[in-house]
Amino acid sequence: MTADVVETAAPKPSIPKNPGRRELGLKATLLFPDRDIVQRFYVPLIYTACRTCYSELEPDEIFRRAVAGEVPTPKQQKLIAGVIESGHGSTIEHIVFTFGISGVSRTLSHQLVRHRAGVAFDQQSQRYVKFKDASTMLPTSIAEADPALRERYESQIEGALGAYDELVAGGIPGEDARFVFPNATRTNLVMTANLRALIHMSGLRLCTMAQWEIRRLFQLIRHEIFSVSPFLGSFLAPKCVPLGYCDEMGNRDGHCPIRPHKDQVLEAWAEKAKGARTLPVR
């Protein structure tokens, strides 16, 4: 007689820890515009773009009325929200935000600059800037790992940066010495993006499936937009929020509960349709 084999289900992955609960040493600062410019002109400008499509009035007159308050702000916001939700995204490409981003790793910057449409970047050069004391990013998973593993990581980083110093001191051009830098090396950028691009980027990068560092960056970006306009900031959210469902392959097990996975939604819809077809005809 053999003993019964009890199979235990593999534990579900948990939602990644909120990267905002730790000080990561990175910053995102809104350089332009300030709150006064946003409050006075940004909503009227989007409103003008929206109304021009459906009005006999000339754009300058629509804009004048909006700025002067002849059209109440709530009415402007209602139209804008409806247009954004309908997917008419060109209307929000007319306003831009410029950020100073500092202390992020090269790992993050390689992800960030993949966003091209409606975005402009300028990044700190490793060719012309001498990194005498280059700071690096220490992932939380490594910081909390076995001390021997953390020590090995830190030793590798220190060795790379030490080799860089020796190469530069030995007359090797900085543009060649930088080849030893790890992806953990921190960098600074200036990023300008229109609102449509920011909404798209935030939809991807605020998702719990995103890497922790870039997710934290977009939490900071969202906070900066909220500080000058809670209305506009409200559109920066994980993509599942406006979609109403999650389309990430990595969340098919539903471990992130923000929205149901699309597989569940389609299954529920199919069951409902099946039930409707089996109803008796009277």
Short mmCIF file of the C-alpha atoms (twelve columns), coordinates in Angstrom:
data_MODEL
# 
_entry.id   MODEL 
# 
loop_
_atom_site.group_PDB 
_atom_site.id 
_atom_site.type_symbol 
_atom_site.label_atom_id 
_atom_site.label_alt_id 
_atom_site.label_comp_id 
_atom_site.label_asym_id 
_atom_site.label_seq_id 
_atom_site.Cartn_x 
_atom_site.Cartn_y 
_atom_site.Cartn_z 
_atom_site.pdbx_PDB_model_num 
ATOM 1   C CA . MET A 1   0.000   0.000  0.000   1 
ATOM 2   C CA . THR A 2   1.389   3.341  -0.989  1 
ATOM 3   C CA . ALA A 3   0.829   6.549  0.871   1 
ATOM 4   C CA . ASP A 4   -1.328  9.166  -0.800  1 
ATOM 5   C CA . VAL A 5   0.678   11.924 -2.411  1 
ATOM 6   C CA . VAL A 6   -0.576  15.349 -1.394  1 
ATOM 7   C CA . GLU A 7   0.078   17.984 -4.020  1 
ATOM 8   C CA . THR A 8   0.366   21.551 -2.823  1 
ATOM 9   C CA . ALA A 9   -0.263  24.439 -5.162  1 
ATOM 10  C CA . ALA A 10  2.653   26.759 -5.775  1 
ATOM 11  C CA . PRO A 11  2.210   30.014 -3.842  1 
ATOM 12  C CA . LYS A 12  0.995   32.954 -5.891  1 
ATOM 13  C CA . PRO A 13  3.545   35.675 -6.561  1 
ATOM 14  C CA . SER A 14  2.876   38.689 -4.410  1 
ATOM 15  C CA . ILE A 15  2.557   42.285 -5.561  1 
ATOM 16  C CA . PRO A 16  6.061   43.810 -5.672  1 
ATOM 17  C CA . LYS A 17  6.840   45.997 -2.678  1 
ATOM 18  C CA . ASN A 18  5.980   49.643 -3.154  1 
ATOM 19  C CA . PRO A 19  9.295   51.212 -4.209  1 
ATOM 20  C CA . GLY A 20  8.177   54.486 -2.662  1 
ATOM 21  C CA . ARG A 21  8.586   53.097 0.839   1 
ATOM 22  C CA . ARG A 22  12.357  53.231 0.606   1 
ATOM 23  C CA . GLU A 23  14.736  56.108 -0.029  1 
ATOM 24  C CA . LEU A 24  16.322  55.223 -3.356  1 
ATOM 25  C CA . GLY A 25  18.226  58.460 -3.818  1 
ATOM 26  C CA . LEU A 26  16.562  59.382 -7.089  1 
ATOM 27  C CA . LYS A 27  14.625  62.572 -7.831  1 
ATOM 28  C CA . ALA A 28  12.188  63.942 -10.402 1 
ATOM 29  C CA . THR A 29  11.625  67.705 -10.286 1 
ATOM 30  C CA . LEU A 30  9.186   69.582 -12.495 1 
ATOM 31  C CA . LEU A 31  11.283  72.364 -14.034 1 
ATOM 32  C CA . PHE A 32  8.573   73.834 -16.258 1 
ATOM 33  C CA . PRO A 33  5.819   74.962 -16.121 1 
ATOM 34  C CA . ASP A 34  5.073   76.290 -12.655 1 
ATOM 35  C CA . ARG A 35  1.685   76.018 -10.946 1 
ATOM 36  C CA . ASP A 36  0.571   79.490 -12.059 1 
ATOM 37  C CA . ILE A 37  1.139   78.754 -15.757 1 
ATOM 38  C CA . VAL A 38  -0.598  75.399 -15.520 1 
ATOM 39  C CA . GLN A 39  -3.578  76.802 -13.629 1 
ATOM 40  C CA . ARG A 40  -3.986  79.790 -15.960 1 
ATOM 41  C CA . PHE A 41  -3.276  78.316 -19.360 1 
ATOM 42  C CA . TYR A 42  -2.990  74.523 -19.611 1 
ATOM 43  C CA . VAL A 43  -6.620  73.533 -19.158 1 
ATOM 44  C CA . PRO A 44  -7.813  76.437 -21.385 1 
ATOM 45  C CA . LEU A 45  -5.294  75.385 -24.036 1 
ATOM 46  C CA . ILE A 46  -6.522  71.780 -24.093 1 
ATOM 47  C CA . TYR A 47  -10.106 73.038 -24.003 1 
ATOM 48  C CA . THR A 48  -9.374  75.239 -27.014 1 
ATOM 49  C CA . ALA A 49  -8.003  72.265 -28.945 1 
ATOM 50  C CA . CYS A 50  -11.101 70.231 -28.050 1 
ATOM 51  C CA . ARG A 51  -13.653 72.951 -28.860 1 
ATOM 52  C CA . THR A 52  -11.978 74.002 -32.122 1 
ATOM 53  C CA . CYS A 53  -12.926 70.640 -33.604 1 
ATOM 54  C CA . TYR A 54  -16.634 71.302 -33.059 1 
ATOM 55  C CA . SER A 55  -17.055 75.088 -32.988 1 
ATOM 56  C CA . GLU A 56  -17.560 77.814 -35.564 1 
ATOM 57  C CA . LEU A 57  -15.525 80.163 -33.342 1 
ATOM 58  C CA . GLU A 58  -11.874 80.870 -34.140 1 
ATOM 59  C CA . PRO A 59  -9.322  79.261 -31.779 1 
ATOM 60  C CA . ASP A 60  -8.079  82.581 -30.382 1 
ATOM 61  C CA . GLU A 61  -11.601 83.516 -29.306 1 
ATOM 62  C CA . ILE A 62  -12.213 80.123 -27.695 1 
ATOM 63  C CA . PHE A 63  -8.909  80.478 -25.834 1 
ATOM 64  C CA . ARG A 64  -9.684  84.048 -24.737 1 
ATOM 65  C CA . ARG A 65  -13.062 83.023 -23.306 1 
ATOM 66  C CA . ALA A 66  -11.533 80.054 -21.486 1 
ATOM 67  C CA . VAL A 67  -8.689  82.068 -19.936 1 
ATOM 68  C CA . ALA A 68  -11.043 84.904 -18.984 1 
ATOM 69  C CA . GLY A 69  -13.276 82.493 -17.085 1 
ATOM 70  C CA . GLU A 70  -16.261 83.037 -19.343 1 
ATOM 71  C CA . VAL A 71  -16.363 79.257 -19.635 1 
ATOM 72  C CA . PRO A 72  -16.353 77.792 -16.097 1 
ATOM 73  C CA . THR A 73  -13.351 75.604 -15.318 1 
ATOM 74  C CA . PRO A 74  -15.516 72.571 -14.355 1 
ATOM 75  C CA . LYS A 75  -17.184 72.789 -17.783 1 
ATOM 76  C CA . GLN A 76  -13.767 72.863 -19.470 1 
ATOM 77  C CA . GLN A 77  -12.577 69.905 -17.422 1 
ATOM 78  C CA . LYS A 78  -15.705 67.882 -18.189 1 
ATOM 79  C CA . LEU A 79  -15.152 68.275 -21.931 1 
ATOM 80  C CA . ILE A 80  -11.439 67.446 -21.621 1 
ATOM 81  C CA . ALA A 81  -12.087 64.325 -19.527 1 
ATOM 82  C CA . GLY A 82  -14.649 63.076 -22.054 1 
ATOM 83  C CA . VAL A 83  -12.322 63.682 -24.985 1 
ATOM 84  C CA . ILE A 84  -9.391  61.915 -23.275 1 
ATOM 85  C CA . GLU A 85  -11.569 58.945 -22.368 1 
ATOM 86  C CA . SER A 86  -12.719 58.741 -26.000 1 
ATOM 87  C CA . GLY A 87  -9.088  58.358 -27.109 1 
ATOM 88  C CA . HIS A 88  -8.855  61.688 -28.970 1 
ATOM 89  C CA . GLY A 89  -5.281  62.108 -27.772 1 
ATOM 90  C CA . SER A 90  -4.052  64.825 -30.141 1 
ATOM 91  C CA . THR A 91  -5.781  67.452 -28.003 1 
ATOM 92  C CA . ILE A 92  -3.414  66.827 -25.079 1 
ATOM 93  C CA . GLU A 93  -0.239  66.906 -27.150 1 
ATOM 94  C CA . HIS A 94  -0.321  70.729 -27.042 1 
ATOM 95  C CA . ILE A 95  0.933   70.936 -23.458 1 
ATOM 96  C CA . VAL A 96  4.337   69.767 -22.237 1 
ATOM 97  C CA . PHE A 97  6.113   69.200 -18.940 1 
ATOM 98  C CA . THR A 98  9.883   69.346 -18.409 1 
ATOM 99  C CA . PHE A 99  11.507  67.343 -15.605 1 
ATOM 100 C CA . GLY A 100 14.953  67.269 -14.083 1 
ATOM 101 C CA . ILE A 101 15.681  63.617 -13.286 1 
ATOM 102 C CA . SER A 102 18.674  62.753 -11.134 1 
ATOM 103 C CA . GLY A 103 20.214  59.829 -9.306  1 
ATOM 104 C CA . VAL A 104 18.713  57.138 -11.522 1 
ATOM 105 C CA . SER A 105 20.704  54.159 -12.723 1 
ATOM 106 C CA . ARG A 106 21.809  53.488 -16.267 1 
ATOM 107 C CA . THR A 107 19.523  50.455 -16.082 1 
ATOM 108 C CA . LEU A 108 16.576  52.845 -15.711 1 
ATOM 109 C CA . SER A 109 17.751  55.342 -18.322 1 
ATOM 110 C CA . HIS A 110 18.070  52.591 -20.940 1 
ATOM 111 C CA . GLN A 111 14.394  51.764 -20.321 1 
ATOM 112 C CA . LEU A 112 13.285  55.397 -20.193 1 
ATOM 113 C CA . VAL A 113 14.779  56.536 -23.501 1 
ATOM 114 C CA . ARG A 114 12.920  53.788 -25.350 1 
ATOM 115 C CA . HIS A 115 9.922   56.115 -25.160 1 
ATOM 116 C CA . ARG A 116 10.280  58.288 -28.243 1 
ATOM 117 C CA . ALA A 117 7.001   59.723 -29.527 1 
ATOM 118 C CA . GLY A 118 6.280   63.065 -27.876 1 
ATOM 119 C CA . VAL A 119 9.353   62.903 -25.614 1 
ATOM 120 C CA . ALA A 120 12.761  64.619 -25.666 1 
ATOM 121 C CA . PHE A 121 15.799  63.664 -23.576 1 
ATOM 122 C CA . ASP A 122 19.208  65.076 -22.737 1 
ATOM 123 C CA . GLN A 123 21.441  62.937 -20.548 1 
ATOM 124 C CA . GLN A 124 24.602  63.434 -18.535 1 
ATOM 125 C CA . SER A 125 27.560  62.369 -20.655 1 
ATOM 126 C CA . GLN A 126 29.930  59.691 -19.418 1 
ATOM 127 C CA . ARG A 127 32.306  60.852 -22.143 1 
ATOM 128 C CA . TYR A 128 32.785  64.450 -21.016 1 
ATOM 129 C CA . VAL A 129 31.977  64.215 -17.294 1 
ATOM 130 C CA . LYS A 130 34.709  62.742 -15.109 1 
ATOM 131 C CA . PHE A 131 33.236  60.421 -12.497 1 
ATOM 132 C CA . LYS A 132 35.647  60.810 -9.608  1 
ATOM 133 C CA . ASP A 133 33.175  59.426 -7.069  1 
ATOM 134 C CA . ALA A 134 30.494  57.842 -9.222  1 
ATOM 135 C CA . SER A 135 27.535  56.852 -7.097  1 
ATOM 136 C CA . THR A 136 25.654  53.661 -7.831  1 
ATOM 137 C CA . MET A 137 22.247  52.146 -7.170  1 
ATOM 138 C CA . LEU A 138 21.887  49.348 -4.614  1 
ATOM 139 C CA . PRO A 139 18.739  47.290 -5.297  1 
ATOM 140 C CA . THR A 140 16.723  46.475 -2.176  1 
ATOM 141 C CA . SER A 141 16.785  42.764 -3.020  1 
ATOM 142 C CA . ILE A 142 20.586  42.815 -2.838  1 
ATOM 143 C CA . ALA A 143 20.655  45.080 0.226   1 
ATOM 144 C CA . GLU A 144 18.457  42.577 2.062   1 
ATOM 145 C CA . ALA A 145 20.152  39.469 0.654   1 
ATOM 146 C CA . ASP A 146 22.656  37.188 2.310   1 
ATOM 147 C CA . PRO A 147 25.571  39.356 3.519   1 
ATOM 148 C CA . ALA A 148 28.001  37.353 1.415   1 
ATOM 149 C CA . LEU A 149 26.009  38.096 -1.743  1 
ATOM 150 C CA . ARG A 150 25.774  41.782 -0.912  1 
ATOM 151 C CA . GLU A 151 29.500  41.914 -0.234  1 
ATOM 152 C CA . ARG A 152 30.210  40.283 -3.585  1 
ATOM 153 C CA . TYR A 153 28.018  42.856 -5.355  1 
ATOM 154 C CA . GLU A 154 29.619  45.799 -3.598  1 
ATOM 155 C CA . SER A 155 33.092  44.409 -4.257  1 
ATOM 156 C CA . GLN A 156 32.300  44.123 -7.955  1 
ATOM 157 C CA . ILE A 157 31.023  47.713 -8.070  1 
ATOM 158 C CA . GLU A 158 34.012  49.084 -6.172  1 
ATOM 159 C CA . GLY A 159 36.365  47.169 -8.432  1 
ATOM 160 C CA . ALA A 160 34.801  48.620 -11.584 1 
ATOM 161 C CA . LEU A 161 34.885  52.184 -10.277 1 
ATOM 162 C CA . GLY A 162 38.421  51.716 -8.968  1 
ATOM 163 C CA . ALA A 163 39.521  50.465 -12.388 1 
ATOM 164 C CA . TYR A 164 37.947  53.548 -13.977 1 
ATOM 165 C CA . ASP A 165 39.950  55.854 -11.691 1 
ATOM 166 C CA . GLU A 166 43.159  54.001 -12.486 1 
ATOM 167 C CA . LEU A 167 42.529  54.100 -16.229 1 
ATOM 168 C CA . VAL A 168 41.840  57.854 -16.213 1 
ATOM 169 C CA . ALA A 169 44.884  58.482 -14.004 1 
ATOM 170 C CA . GLY A 170 46.934  56.413 -16.441 1 
ATOM 171 C CA . GLY A 171 45.995  58.650 -19.353 1 
ATOM 172 C CA . ILE A 172 43.160  56.609 -20.815 1 
ATOM 173 C CA . PRO A 173 40.468  58.952 -22.232 1 
ATOM 174 C CA . GLY A 174 37.301  59.065 -20.159 1 
ATOM 175 C CA . GLU A 175 35.291  57.989 -23.204 1 
ATOM 176 C CA . ASP A 176 37.217  54.692 -23.153 1 
ATOM 177 C CA . ALA A 177 37.614  54.285 -19.388 1 
ATOM 178 C CA . ARG A 178 33.838  54.436 -18.984 1 
ATOM 179 C CA . PHE A 179 33.537  51.011 -20.610 1 
ATOM 180 C CA . VAL A 180 34.098  49.474 -17.176 1 
ATOM 181 C CA . PHE A 181 31.063  51.212 -15.632 1 
ATOM 182 C CA . PRO A 182 28.270  48.914 -14.424 1 
ATOM 183 C CA . ASN A 183 24.591  49.489 -15.183 1 
ATOM 184 C CA . ALA A 184 24.246  50.481 -11.524 1 
ATOM 185 C CA . THR A 185 26.055  53.777 -12.207 1 
ATOM 186 C CA . ARG A 186 23.754  56.736 -11.566 1 
ATOM 187 C CA . THR A 187 22.989  59.378 -14.180 1 
ATOM 188 C CA . ASN A 188 21.015  62.608 -14.662 1 
ATOM 189 C CA . LEU A 189 18.586  63.600 -17.423 1 
ATOM 190 C CA . VAL A 190 16.286  66.364 -18.595 1 
ATOM 191 C CA . MET A 191 13.031  65.017 -20.036 1 
ATOM 192 C CA . THR A 192 10.279  66.949 -21.780 1 
ATOM 193 C CA . ALA A 193 7.057   65.149 -22.654 1 
ATOM 194 C CA . ASN A 194 3.614   66.142 -23.789 1 
ATOM 195 C CA . LEU A 195 0.664   65.013 -21.693 1 
ATOM 196 C CA . ARG A 196 -0.362  62.262 -24.100 1 
ATOM 197 C CA . ALA A 197 3.113   60.727 -23.904 1 
ATOM 198 C CA . LEU A 198 3.162   61.040 -20.104 1 
ATOM 199 C CA . ILE A 199 -0.170  59.232 -19.800 1 
ATOM 200 C CA . HIS A 200 1.096   56.425 -22.044 1 
ATOM 201 C CA . MET A 201 4.417   56.146 -20.194 1 
ATOM 202 C CA . SER A 202 2.726   56.207 -16.798 1 
ATOM 203 C CA . GLY A 203 0.287   53.519 -17.900 1 
ATOM 204 C CA . LEU A 204 3.198   51.168 -18.497 1 
ATOM 205 C CA . ARG A 205 5.581   52.240 -15.756 1 
ATOM 206 C CA . LEU A 206 3.145   52.613 -12.840 1 
ATOM 207 C CA . CYS A 207 2.007   49.030 -13.404 1 
ATOM 208 C CA . THR A 208 3.093   46.649 -10.634 1 
ATOM 209 C CA . MET A 209 4.726   44.537 -13.346 1 
ATOM 210 C CA . ALA A 210 7.182   47.365 -14.089 1 
ATOM 211 C CA . GLN A 211 10.692  47.312 -12.662 1 
ATOM 212 C CA . TRP A 212 10.807  48.866 -9.185  1 
ATOM 213 C CA . GLU A 213 13.147  51.764 -9.992  1 
ATOM 214 C CA . ILE A 214 11.310  53.144 -13.004 1 
ATOM 215 C CA . ARG A 215 8.020   52.566 -11.200 1 
ATOM 216 C CA . ARG A 216 9.277   54.805 -8.395  1 
ATOM 217 C CA . LEU A 217 10.360  57.437 -10.905 1 
ATOM 218 C CA . PHE A 218 6.868   57.651 -12.350 1 
ATOM 219 C CA . GLN A 219 5.354   57.823 -8.876  1 
ATOM 220 C CA . LEU A 220 7.488   60.942 -8.381  1 
ATOM 221 C CA . ILE A 221 6.536   62.325 -11.807 1 
ATOM 222 C CA . ARG A 222 2.864   61.792 -11.022 1 
ATOM 223 C CA . HIS A 223 3.322   63.592 -7.696  1 
ATOM 224 C CA . GLU A 224 4.929   66.544 -9.473  1 
ATOM 225 C CA . ILE A 225 2.037   66.848 -11.926 1 
ATOM 226 C CA . PHE A 226 -0.473  66.564 -9.076  1 
ATOM 227 C CA . SER A 227 1.282   69.428 -7.281  1 
ATOM 228 C CA . VAL A 228 0.483   71.807 -10.148 1 
ATOM 229 C CA . SER A 229 -2.797  70.258 -11.344 1 
ATOM 230 C CA . PRO A 230 -4.659  67.454 -9.540  1 
ATOM 231 C CA . PHE A 231 -7.025  67.327 -12.532 1 
ATOM 232 C CA . LEU A 232 -4.279  66.588 -15.081 1 
ATOM 233 C CA . GLY A 233 -2.379  64.387 -12.631 1 
ATOM 234 C CA . SER A 234 -5.413  62.156 -12.241 1 
ATOM 235 C CA . PHE A 235 -4.910  60.834 -15.784 1 
ATOM 236 C CA . LEU A 236 -1.510  59.366 -14.872 1 
ATOM 237 C CA . ALA A 237 -2.355  55.857 -13.713 1 
ATOM 238 C CA . PRO A 238 -1.536  52.195 -14.438 1 
ATOM 239 C CA . LYS A 239 -2.974  51.304 -17.846 1 
ATOM 240 C CA . CYS A 240 -5.401  48.823 -16.280 1 
ATOM 241 C CA . VAL A 241 -7.296  51.686 -14.617 1 
ATOM 242 C CA . PRO A 242 -8.719  53.277 -17.816 1 
ATOM 243 C CA . LEU A 243 -8.861  49.898 -19.593 1 
ATOM 244 C CA . GLY A 244 -10.892 48.306 -16.809 1 
ATOM 245 C CA . TYR A 245 -8.861  45.095 -16.997 1 
ATOM 246 C CA . CYS A 246 -5.256  43.873 -16.859 1 
ATOM 247 C CA . ASP A 247 -3.614  42.685 -20.057 1 
ATOM 248 C CA . GLU A 248 -0.243  41.680 -18.594 1 
ATOM 249 C CA . MET A 249 0.741   38.083 -19.315 1 
ATOM 250 C CA . GLY A 250 2.580   37.946 -15.984 1 
ATOM 251 C CA . ASN A 251 -0.647  38.586 -14.064 1 
ATOM 252 C CA . ARG A 252 -2.748  35.750 -15.424 1 
ATOM 253 C CA . ASP A 253 -2.789  34.280 -11.915 1 
ATOM 254 C CA . GLY A 254 -4.408  37.498 -10.678 1 
ATOM 255 C CA . HIS A 255 -1.860  38.215 -7.949  1 
ATOM 256 C CA . CYS A 256 -2.235  41.944 -8.647  1 
ATOM 257 C CA . PRO A 257 -5.891  42.692 -7.834  1 
ATOM 258 C CA . ILE A 258 -6.136  46.283 -9.114  1 
ATOM 259 C CA . ARG A 259 -8.216  45.086 -12.072 1 
ATOM 260 C CA . PRO A 260 -9.283  41.565 -13.184 1 
ATOM 261 C CA . HIS A 261 -7.173  39.978 -15.894 1 
ATOM 262 C CA . LYS A 262 -8.643  40.099 -19.391 1 
ATOM 263 C CA . ASP A 263 -8.778  36.280 -19.452 1 
ATOM 264 C CA . GLN A 264 -11.192 36.408 -16.503 1 
ATOM 265 C CA . VAL A 265 -13.214 39.153 -18.168 1 
ATOM 266 C CA . LEU A 266 -13.511 37.201 -21.433 1 
ATOM 267 C CA . GLU A 267 -14.387 34.023 -19.555 1 
ATOM 268 C CA . ALA A 268 -17.136 35.803 -17.617 1 
ATOM 269 C CA . TRP A 269 -18.446 37.354 -20.836 1 
ATOM 270 C CA . ALA A 270 -18.482 33.953 -22.566 1 
ATOM 271 C CA . GLU A 271 -20.394 32.409 -19.656 1 
ATOM 272 C CA . LYS A 272 -22.912 35.239 -19.752 1 
ATOM 273 C CA . ALA A 273 -23.351 34.888 -23.517 1 
ATOM 274 C CA . LYS A 274 -23.748 31.116 -23.151 1 
ATOM 275 C CA . GLY A 275 -26.417 31.613 -20.493 1 
ATOM 276 C CA . ALA A 276 -28.272 34.071 -22.711 1 
ATOM 277 C CA . ARG A 277 -28.354 31.565 -25.574 1 
ATOM 278 C CA . THR A 278 -29.820 28.822 -23.373 1 
ATOM 279 C CA . LEU A 279 -32.714 30.902 -22.062 1 
ATOM 280 C CA . PRO A 280 -36.112 29.406 -23.048 1 
ATOM 281 C CA . VAL A 281 -37.924 31.179 -25.876 1 
ATOM 282 C CA . ARG A 282 -41.425 32.345 -24.892 1 
# 
